[in-house]
Amino acid sequence: MPLNRDTRIEAINRALLEIAEGNFRHLAPVSDKFDDIDAIASGVNMLSEELRDTVISRNYLNSVLRGIVDMLIIFDKHLQIKQVNQKVCELLAQPESYFINQPLDILFDGRKAKFITDLKESLRKKKQIYNLEASFKTSGSGRLPVTISLSRLRDNRESIGYVLIAKDLQHIRLTSNALQQKNDELKTLVYRVSHDLKGPLASMQGLLQVIEQTETDLPTLHYYISLIKQSADKLNSTLMGLLEIGITDKTKLNMQSFDINSCGRDVIDSLANYPNREKVEITLAYDSPVTFTSSEKLFRSVLQNLVENSIKYHKYINNTPYIKISTRHSRGGIEIVVKDNGVGMNKAILDRAFDMFYRGNHTSSGSGLGLFIVKSNVEKLGGDLKIKSKPGQGTEVKIYLPSLDKF
């Protein structure tokens, strides 16, 4: 059915509105007559096709802005904010409407007047500013340390505005510090592994050489064998600790639902033959079955290392040595408390208790990896831990682990 004149004009108006909205694929109808209205419609369609080939659509531009992981702010030539990406709203805790048509100054607190003046003057003299350290004002009275880069937007040779990219310096510093810590741990690992593995091995080799080169009576031979066994046990302890540390990526953890208390009982039973286990009373307290989702392997490692540590440093004076383990639901996860009445630690030892290869007691036969493994595994499971201890009064370790059923 042929369209009447009013309908054809309305269709042309609709096509023009679509072009204004950034939709360049909507075309006005053109009839076989090719009269004056068809000529206008054809011209509008040609404009739409040309714009489609040469202009990025608004939706495409918005998708690009959303895809930028740093904060991005676009200003007009008077340094009034015209557009911000989602990262700006997220990190500064303000809605998009808070920024639009506001001056550059709104990004900084009121005490930054001189900084803003100097920034504008620098921008006037230079084509761009690169990696300048500053701090943005966040919701309330907070501040976010950032590095900012500012450059002009040009249309041919005319300046039409500015674009600012800001990087979250707080996140960068945290990442850098974490990387430095890991590098330090790796250096310590390389140094201590060579020392802690060579020592027991050299001791065993020396004792075997003595046995080979001398006539030894049976009691002396048994004594030498006991020394070799001590060195072998020490070597094995270090190797097992190193294997347990591992380099397990969180995304590769085997997540499963399991009963914490049943797991705890299994850990206690597995230590039946651990040296001095018979001297220590171990109890597991819980109000009801506690089931949650996490890596059972890493949880067992955490609990076993804590219990082993408490047994190793028990104190048998007046009172019976004990280890009390309690579990309960907390904050969408679980809280585990391991408390003992052992020898305890002074502040100097406590401050370094979770360091790799640290032994607070120089007479200890341990590898110095137990509490480091505990801390490492708790962090891999997204949890946190606190420790309290006093010399002669025992130690208490409190651990929180989130349920990883949504992971």
C-alpha positions in Angstrom: 0.0 0.0 0.0 1.6 3.4 -1.1 2.4 5.8 1.7 0.7 9.2 1.7 2.6 12.5 1.8 2.2 13.0 5.6 3.4 9.5 6.4 6.4 9.8 4.2 7.4 13.2 5.8 6.9 11.6 9.3 9.2 8.7 8.2 11.9 11.2 7.2 11.6 13.0 10.6 11.9 9.7 12.3 15.1 8.9 10.4 16.6 12.3 11.4 15.8 11.6 15.0 17.4 8.2 14.8 20.6 9.9 13.3 20.6 12.4 16.2 20.4 9.4 18.7 23.4 7.8 17.0 21.5 5.1 15.1 22.8 5.3 11.5 21.1 2.1 10.3 17.5 3.4 10.3 16.6 4.5 6.7 13.7 6.6 5.4 11.5 4.8 2.7 12.1 5.9 -0.9 9.3 5.2 -3.6 9.6 4.5 -7.3 8.3 8.0 -8.1 11.5 9.7 -6.9 9.6 13.0 -6.3 10.7 15.9 -4.1 10.0 13.9 -0.9 11.9 10.9 -2.2 14.9 13.2 -3.0 14.9 14.5 0.6 14.6 10.9 1.9 17.4 9.8 -0.3 19.6 12.6 0.9 18.9 11.7 4.6 19.7 8.0 3.9 23.0 9.1 2.2 23.9 11.2 5.3 23.1 8.2 7.5 25.3 5.9 5.5 28.2 8.4 5.5 28.0 8.9 9.2 27.8 5.1 9.7 31.1 4.8 7.9 32.9 7.7 9.6 31.5 8.1 13.1 31.8 5.8 16.1 28.3 5.3 17.6 27.6 6.5 21.1 26.9 2.9 22.3 30.3 1.8 21.0 32.0 4.7 22.7 30.3 3.9 26.0 31.3 0.3 25.7 34.9 1.4 25.2 34.7 3.6 28.3 33.3 0.8 30.4 36.1 -1.5 29.3 38.8 0.8 30.5 40.1 -0.5 33.9 41.5 2.8 35.1 39.5 5.9 36.0 38.7 8.0 32.9 37.3 11.5 32.9 36.5 13.6 29.8 36.4 17.4 30.1 35.4 20.2 27.7 37.8 23.0 26.9 36.8 24.9 30.0 37.8 21.8 32.2 34.1 21.0 33.0 33.5 17.3 33.4 31.4 15.8 30.5 31.8 12.1 31.0 33.2 9.6 33.5 33.5 5.9 33.4 32.1 3.4 35.9 35.5 3.1 37.6 35.4 6.7 38.7 32.0 6.2 40.4 33.2 3.0 42.0 36.4 4.2 43.5 35.3 7.6 44.5 31.9 6.3 45.8 29.8 8.9 44.0 27.1 8.6 41.3 27.8 9.7 37.8 25.4 12.7 38.2 27.7 14.1 41.0 30.5 14.7 38.5 28.7 15.8 35.3 29.1 19.6 34.4 31.3 20.1 37.5 34.8 21.7 37.3 38.1 19.8 37.7 38.3 21.1 41.3 35.5 18.8 42.5 37.9 15.9 42.2 40.2 17.3 44.9 39.5 18.5 48.5 39.3 22.2 49.3 42.9 22.3 50.6 44.3 21.6 47.1 43.7 25.1 45.7 47.4 25.7 44.9 47.8 22.2 43.5 44.8 22.8 41.1 46.2 26.2 40.0 49.6 24.7 39.3 48.0 21.8 37.5 46.0 24.1 35.2 49.1 26.2 34.5 51.1 23.2 33.7 48.4 21.9 31.3 48.3 25.3 29.6 52.1 25.2 29.0 52.4 21.5 28.1 50.6 19.2 25.7 50.2 16.6 28.4 50.9 15.7 32.0 52.1 12.2 32.7 51.9 10.2 36.0 51.6 13.1 38.4 50.9 11.9 42.0 47.8 13.4 43.7 44.9 12.3 45.8 41.2 12.4 44.9 38.4 13.2 47.3 36.1 10.2 48.0 32.6 10.1 49.6 32.8 11.5 53.1 36.2 12.7 54.1 38.2 9.9 52.5 41.1 10.2 50.1 42.3 8.0 47.3 46.0 8.3 46.3 46.3 8.3 42.5 48.6 9.0 39.6 47.0 11.2 36.9 47.8 11.7 33.3 46.1 14.6 31.4 46.2 15.4 27.7 44.3 17.6 25.3 41.6 16.5 22.9 41.9 18.1 19.5 39.7 18.4 16.4 42.3 19.2 13.7 44.3 21.9 15.4 41.6 23.2 17.7 41.5 22.1 21.4 38.0 20.8 22.2 38.6 19.3 25.6 40.8 17.2 27.8 41.0 13.5 28.9 42.2 12.4 32.3 43.3 8.9 33.2 43.9 8.2 36.9 45.5 5.0 38.3 44.6 3.8 41.8 48.0 4.2 43.5 46.8 2.5 46.7 46.1 -0.7 44.7 49.4 -0.4 42.9 51.3 0.0 46.2 49.5 -2.9 47.8 50.3 -5.1 44.8 53.9 -3.9 44.7 54.4 -4.6 48.5 52.9 -8.0 48.1 55.2 -8.7 45.2 58.2 -7.5 47.2 57.2 -9.7 50.1 57.0 -12.7 47.8 60.4 -11.9 46.3 61.9 -11.7 49.8 60.3 -15.0 50.8 61.7 -16.6 47.6 65.2 -15.3 48.5 64.9 -16.6 52.0 63.6 -20.0 50.7 66.6 -20.4 48.4 69.1 -19.5 51.1 67.5 -21.6 53.9 66.7 -24.6 51.7 70.4 -24.9 50.8 71.3 -24.6 54.5 68.6 -26.7 56.1 69.0 -29.6 53.6 72.8 -29.6 53.5 73.2 -29.6 57.3 71.4 -32.9 58.1 72.7 -34.6 55.0 76.3 -33.6 55.9 75.7 -34.9 59.4 74.5 -38.3 58.2 77.4 -38.6 55.7 79.9 -37.8 58.5 78.4 -40.4 60.9 78.3 -43.1 58.2 82.0 -42.4 57.4 82.9 -42.8 61.1 81.0 -46.1 61.2 82.8 -47.3 58.1 86.3 -46.4 59.2 86.3 -47.5 62.8 85.6 -50.7 64.7 82.4 -49.9 66.6 80.8 -51.9 69.4 77.0 -52.5 69.3 76.0 -49.8 71.9 78.1 -47.1 70.1 76.7 -48.2 66.8 73.1 -47.9 68.1 74.1 -44.4 69.4 75.4 -43.4 65.9 72.2 -44.8 64.3 70.1 -42.7 66.6 72.0 -39.6 65.6 71.5 -40.5 61.9 67.8 -41.0 62.5 67.6 -37.5 64.1 69.2 -36.0 61.1 67.0 -38.0 58.7 63.9 -36.9 60.6 65.0 -33.3 60.4 65.7 -33.6 56.7 62.3 -35.2 56.2 60.5 -32.5 58.2 62.1 -29.8 56.1 61.3 -31.6 52.8 57.7 -32.2 53.8 57.3 -28.6 54.9 58.6 -27.4 51.5 56.3 -29.7 49.6 53.3 -28.5 51.7 54.0 -24.9 51.0 53.6 -25.5 47.3 52.7 -22.9 44.8 48.9 -23.5 44.7 46.9 -21.0 42.7 43.6 -20.3 44.3 41.7 -21.0 41.1 43.1 -24.5 41.1 42.0 -25.4 44.6 39.7 -28.4 44.9 36.6 -27.0 46.6 34.2 -29.4 48.4 31.7 -29.4 51.3 32.9 -31.3 54.4 32.3 -31.6 58.1 34.9 -29.5 60.0 34.5 -31.5 63.2 34.9 -34.9 61.5 38.0 -33.5 59.8 39.3 -32.3 63.2 38.9 -35.7 64.7 40.7 -37.3 61.8 43.6 -34.9 62.3 43.8 -35.7 66.0 43.7 -39.5 65.3 46.5 -39.2 62.7 48.8 -37.7 65.3 48.6 -40.7 67.6 52.2 -41.6 67.2 53.6 -38.0 67.1 56.4 -37.5 69.6 55.0 -36.6 73.1 51.4 -36.9 71.8 50.6 -39.2 74.8 51.5 -36.4 77.3 49.0 -33.9 75.9 45.2 -33.9 76.3 43.4 -32.8 73.1 39.7 -31.8 73.1 37.5 -30.8 70.2 34.5 -28.6 71.2 31.5 -27.7 69.0 27.8 -26.9 69.4 26.6 -28.7 66.3 28.0 -30.1 63.1 29.8 -27.4 61.2 29.8 -28.0 57.4 31.2 -25.5 54.9 32.8 -25.4 51.5 36.5 -24.9 51.1 39.7 -26.9 50.3 39.7 -29.8 52.8 43.3 -30.5 52.0 44.5 -27.0 53.0 42.2 -26.9 56.0 43.7 -30.2 57.3 47.2 -28.8 56.8 46.3 -25.7 58.8 44.8 -27.6 61.7 47.5 -30.3 61.7 50.4 -27.8 61.8 48.8 -25.9 64.7 48.2 -29.0 66.7 51.8 -30.3 66.0 53.2 -27.0 67.1 51.2 -27.1 70.4 52.4 -30.6 71.1 56.0 -29.7 70.3 56.0 -26.8 72.7 53.9 -28.3 75.5 54.8 -27.6 79.2 54.5 -30.3 81.7 54.7 -28.5 85.1 52.0 -28.8 87.7 49.1 -28.9 85.2 48.5 -31.5 82.5 49.3 -30.1 79.0 46.2 -29.5 76.9 45.1 -28.4 73.5 41.6 -27.1 73.1 40.1 -26.9 69.6 36.7 -25.2 69.1 34.7 -24.4 65.9 31.6 -22.3 65.2 29.8 -20.6 62.4 30.8 -17.0 61.9 30.2 -14.3 59.3 29.1 -16.7 56.5 32.1 -18.9 57.2 33.7 -20.6 60.2 35.9 -19.6 63.2 38.5 -22.1 64.5 40.3 -21.5 67.8 43.3 -23.6 68.8 44.4 -22.9 72.4 47.1 -24.5 74.5 48.8 -24.1 77.9 52.3 -24.6 76.5 55.5 -22.6 76.9 54.1 -19.6 75.0 56.0 -16.8 73.2 57.4 -13.4 74.2 56.6 -10.4 72.0 59.9 -10.6 70.0 59.2 -14.2 69.0 55.5 -13.5 68.5 56.3 -10.7 66.0 58.2 -13.2 63.8 56.2 -16.4 64.5 54.8 -16.6 60.9 58.1 -15.9 59.2 59.5 -18.6 56.9 62.2 -20.8 58.6 62.0 -18.8 61.9 62.6 -20.8 65.0 62.0 -19.0 68.3 63.7 -21.7 70.2 67.2 -22.5 68.9 67.1 -25.9 70.4 64.0 -26.8 68.4 64.3 -29.7 65.9 61.5 -28.3 63.8 61.9 -26.9 60.2 60.6 -23.4 61.1 57.9 -23.8 58.5 54.8 -24.9 60.5 53.3 -21.5 61.3 54.4 -20.1 57.9 52.4 -22.9 56.2 49.4 -22.1 58.4 49.5 -18.4 57.5 50.1 -19.1 53.8 47.2 -21.6 53.5 44.8 -19.4 55.5 45.5 -16.6 53.0 45.0 -18.9 50.0 41.5 -19.7 51.5 40.7 -16.0 51.8 40.7 -16.0 55.6 42.6 -14.2 58.3 44.2 -15.2 61.6 45.1 -13.7 65.0 47.5 -15.0 67.6 47.9 -14.3 71.3 50.6 -15.7 73.5 52.6 -15.0 76.7 55.6 -16.8 78.1 54.5 -19.6 80.4 50.8 -19.0 79.7 50.3 -20.7 76.4 49.2 -19.7 72.9 45.8 -19.0 71.3 45.4 -18.9 67.5 42.0 -17.7 66.1 41.3 -18.3 62.4 38.4 -17.1 60.3 37.7 -18.9 56.9 34.9 -17.8 54.5 32.7 -20.4 52.9 33.9 -20.7 49.2 30.7 -22.3 47.9 30.3 -19.3 45.5 33.9 -19.5 44.3 
